[in-house]
Amino acid sequence: MINEENKELAHRQHVKYFMRFLNILPSSLSSHDSTRVTIAYFSVAGLDVLGSITSISIELRSRIIDWLYLLQVQPRKSDGDMSTCGFQGSSTINIELDNANSHYRCGHLAMTYTALCTLLALGDDLSRVNRKAIINGVKALQTEEGNFSATLSGCESDMRFVYCAACISYILNDWSGFNVEKATDYIIKCMGYDYGIAQCPELESHGGTTYCALATLSLTNRLDKLSEYQMDSLRRWLVFRQVDGFQGRPNKPVDTCYSFWVGASLKMLDILHLTNYNSNKRYVYETQDYVVGGFSKWPDTCTDPMHTYLGLAGLSLIGESGLLEIVPTLNITRRAYDHLKSLHQKWDSEL
Amino acid sequence: MSDSGDSDITWIFYKDRPEWSDVTPVPENDGSKPVVVIAHSEKFEDVYDYFRAILQTNEKSERALHLTKDAVELNPANYTVWQYRRDLLQALGTDLRSELDYVEAVIKQSPKNYQVWHHRRVLVEWLQDSNLELELTHDALLQDPKNYHAWQHRQWAIKTFGLFEKEMEFVDNLITDDVRNNSAWNQRYFVMNNHLGWSDMNVQKEICYTLEKIKFVKNNESAWNYLRGVLLHDSKGLSGNTEVTSFCEELYSNKCRSPYLMAFLIDICDEAIKKGEINSSYNAEKALDLCQALATKYDKIRCKYWNFIAEKFRKYQSNQD
């Protein structure tokens, strides 16, 4: 890595980096086989924040869109059951199944969320999204506790999927599959004695899960459910995550992705501007591969699409030039968000 | 986990196995123009072609169970394979003890994989036997004392099966090993909150313990946060425990300028002001001095934040005038 040059954005290299991931990946990534949609999301969203969505040819854009729609699980033909509806993360289980085993082919909340964000960034009008079915799929996944499982068949439930469910409901402009009161109670139960927020009640507070919780409260207009004291203490916890870049938990190493998770949390609480932008920026650039593009979590380690996208998104939050604005709650660009708002208007007028 | 298939010379493809000749493999349908294509090894494709085939026919057999093992090895994050494997275990009445051994081995290879820990949890629920869970998570935490998955599983097992008895000893050891291990401090709170309880005596004991640890390493956010957590259970609040306040004063007069100490003192001031303790030495003026010192000297990275906090105390001052 050439450190001298690592003070500025390797814009052109990052565009190439994401374009490579959109095409073909080596067999060493086989363990990502069931979550290919997230790779598409990080790449497309990354190109979007770089202001380079047009680097993707119109032909490739429509290929990505068609491929995503292939992964949408439709209501069961025999009885119209919608509990498995949503997007799958890949076509690994993209096969016809009969009633006895149809539940193995099911949507996954993180894949549905990232598929929708990718479609929005690509300018799709979501007309092929079966909105009603997906909302029913979301509804089937909320637990008694108020959180969500990722899929109908055998999966853990935690704060990550509360966030995904909230984003899906917001994007599709339909909250009938999301019990807001229950989810809010769950989030407040996950606030720890240090006022950070954890994956589940009583677990350790974490920057990533705090982001998921705050974004959910923000998307559901429930930030006021936190008392003033809780809010001030949470702000303190978040501000203390800055070392030079940000860490996810007290006494853990700094990691590029938390410049987004913690940065976006601070942004939602209106105090990101009270952090030290220069130190943050310097750290994130230390993890940039100036030659072939990409960011890693730590300096001189392997880059990956997730850290590359989140590194860029984190830089965008602090106003780095050459990057589009990010909407912190949904984690998409303002450009994609405006497109979504125009779709909402259209849907409203169709009612 | 990378796919080692191509270098595995003893491997026989499913399509070449006579005992599988009755099954027609089902290739992946990735559409006519796929994107984000992974160039899987031939082994990967072969195994998953046969996995799709048995899934489609819903075959519940020993050979299917074996196949899921190969599929999981190639991609331990495939939750459908794990779910099908669980359904097979139930349908075949397989010995779940051997499955516990198996998943333990997979956890050792992929300790940060959500699916394996979920599989483990379901098995423990089926068996209603949590005898091995403390040891399993102990081993995972030896490798990485902050592994979130291991802590989550451990808390679940302890809460579900009431395994609190020796947990404080375990926590003590971890904190002794690394006083900055925030996960261990969190677990300490978990044990107090669910098991030992916050009697006045326990609150006092925990305060003593924490102050000792702070004396040892002063600039340790984890210990300071825990101290705040303990004081949530002291009716006199942050500012009312004289042992805590005199400890802080002594540290400060001995030139300790840890931002955590100073932030704690600021919060004591804030509480005293809100309680209306007019004659307290914990007042707006003191808080302002501390904010100023943090912003300009001891915690410069948060300079703007401390100036922002200082504003609040200036408002208190002007309200008093």
Chai-1 contact restraints between the chains, C-beta under 6 A:
chainA,res_idxA,chainB,res_idxB,connection_type,confidence,min_distance_angstrom,max_distance_angstrom,comment,restraint_id
A,L22,B,V35,contact,1.0,0.0,6.0,A-B,restraint_1
A,I24,B,V37,contact,1.0,0.0,6.0,A-B,restraint_2
A,I24,B,A39,contact,1.0,0.0,6.0,A-B,restraint_3
A,L25,B,I38,contact,1.0,0.0,6.0,A-B,restraint_4
A,S27,B,D3,contact,1.0,0.0,6.0,A-B,restraint_5
A,S27,B,A39,contact,1.0,0.0,6.0,A-B,restraint_6
A,S27,B,H40,contact,1.0,0.0,6.0,A-B,restraint_7
A,S27,B,S41,contact,1.0,0.0,6.0,A-B,restraint_8
A,S28,B,S2,contact,1.0,0.0,6.0,A-B,restraint_9
A,L29,B,I38,contact,1.0,0.0,6.0,A-B,restraint_10
A,S30,B,D3,contact,1.0,0.0,6.0,A-B,restraint_11
A,S30,B,I38,contact,1.0,0.0,6.0,A-B,restraint_12
A,S30,B,H40,contact,1.0,0.0,6.0,A-B,restraint_13
A,S30,B,F44,contact,1.0,0.0,6.0,A-B,restraint_14
A,S30,B,N75,contact,1.0,0.0,6.0,A-B,restraint_15
A,S31,B,M1,contact,1.0,0.0,6.0,A-B,restraint_16
A,S31,B,N75,contact,1.0,0.0,6.0,A-B,restraint_17
A,S31,B,A77,contact,1.0,0.0,6.0,A-B,restraint_18
A,D33,B,I38,contact,1.0,0.0,6.0,A-B,restraint_19
A,D33,B,N75,contact,1.0,0.0,6.0,A-B,restraint_20
A,S34,B,A77,contact,1.0,0.0,6.0,A-B,restraint_21
A,S34,B,N78,contact,1.0,0.0,6.0,A-B,restraint_22
A,R36,B,V36,contact,1.0,0.0,6.0,A-B,restraint_23
A,I39,B,V36,contact,1.0,0.0,6.0,A-B,restraint_24
A,A40,B,V36,contact,1.0,0.0,6.0,A-B,restraint_25
A,R63,B,K33,contact,1.0,0.0,6.0,A-B,restraint_26
A,R63,B,V35,contact,1.0,0.0,6.0,A-B,restraint_27
A,I64,B,V35,contact,1.0,0.0,6.0,A-B,restraint_28
A,W67,B,G31,contact,1.0,0.0,6.0,A-B,restraint_29
A,W67,B,P34,contact,1.0,0.0,6.0,A-B,restraint_30
A,W67,B,V35,contact,1.0,0.0,6.0,A-B,restraint_31
A,L70,B,G31,contact,1.0,0.0,6.0,A-B,restraint_32
A,S91,B,E28,contact,1.0,0.0,6.0,A-B,restraint_33
A,S91,B,N29,contact,1.0,0.0,6.0,A-B,restraint_34
A,S91,B,D30,contact,1.0,0.0,6.0,A-B,restraint_35
A,I93,B,T80,contact,1.0,0.0,6.0,A-B,restraint_36
A,N94,B,N29,contact,1.0,0.0,6.0,A-B,restraint_37
A,I95,B,R52,contact,1.0,0.0,6.0,A-B,restraint_38
A,I95,B,Q56,contact,1.0,0.0,6.0,A-B,restraint_39
A,A100,B,N58,contact,1.0,0.0,6.0,A-B,restraint_40
A,N101,B,N58,contact,1.0,0.0,6.0,A-B,restraint_41
A,Y104,B,L55,contact,1.0,0.0,6.0,A-B,restraint_42
A,Y104,B,T80,contact,1.0,0.0,6.0,A-B,restraint_43
A,S153,B,Q83,contact,1.0,0.0,6.0,A-B,restraint_44
A,G154,B,Q83,contact,1.0,0.0,6.0,A-B,restraint_45
A,C155,B,Y79,contact,1.0,0.0,6.0,A-B,restraint_46
A,E156,B,Y114,contact,1.0,0.0,6.0,A-B,restraint_47
A,E156,B,H118,contact,1.0,0.0,6.0,A-B,restraint_48
A,Y193,B,Y189,contact,1.0,0.0,6.0,A-B,restraint_49
A,Y193,B,G229,contact,1.0,0.0,6.0,A-B,restraint_50
A,D194,B,N225,contact,1.0,0.0,6.0,A-B,restraint_51
A,E202,B,F190,contact,1.0,0.0,6.0,A-B,restraint_52
A,L203,B,Q152,contact,1.0,0.0,6.0,A-B,restraint_53
A,E204,B,S183,contact,1.0,0.0,6.0,A-B,restraint_54
A,E204,B,N186,contact,1.0,0.0,6.0,A-B,restraint_55
A,V239,B,R302,contact,1.0,0.0,6.0,A-B,restraint_56
A,V239,B,Y305,contact,1.0,0.0,6.0,A-B,restraint_57
A,R249,B,N182,contact,1.0,0.0,6.0,A-B,restraint_58
A,P250,B,N182,contact,1.0,0.0,6.0,A-B,restraint_59
A,P250,B,E221,contact,1.0,0.0,6.0,A-B,restraint_60
A,P250,B,S222,contact,1.0,0.0,6.0,A-B,restraint_61
A,N251,B,R180,contact,1.0,0.0,6.0,A-B,restraint_62
A,N251,B,N182,contact,1.0,0.0,6.0,A-B,restraint_63
A,N251,B,S222,contact,1.0,0.0,6.0,A-B,restraint_64
A,L274,B,K304,contact,1.0,0.0,6.0,A-B,restraint_65
A,L274,B,Y305,contact,1.0,0.0,6.0,A-B,restraint_66
A,L274,B,F308,contact,1.0,0.0,6.0,A-B,restraint_67
A,N276,B,I301,contact,1.0,0.0,6.0,A-B,restraint_68
A,S279,B,I301,contact,1.0,0.0,6.0,A-B,restraint_69
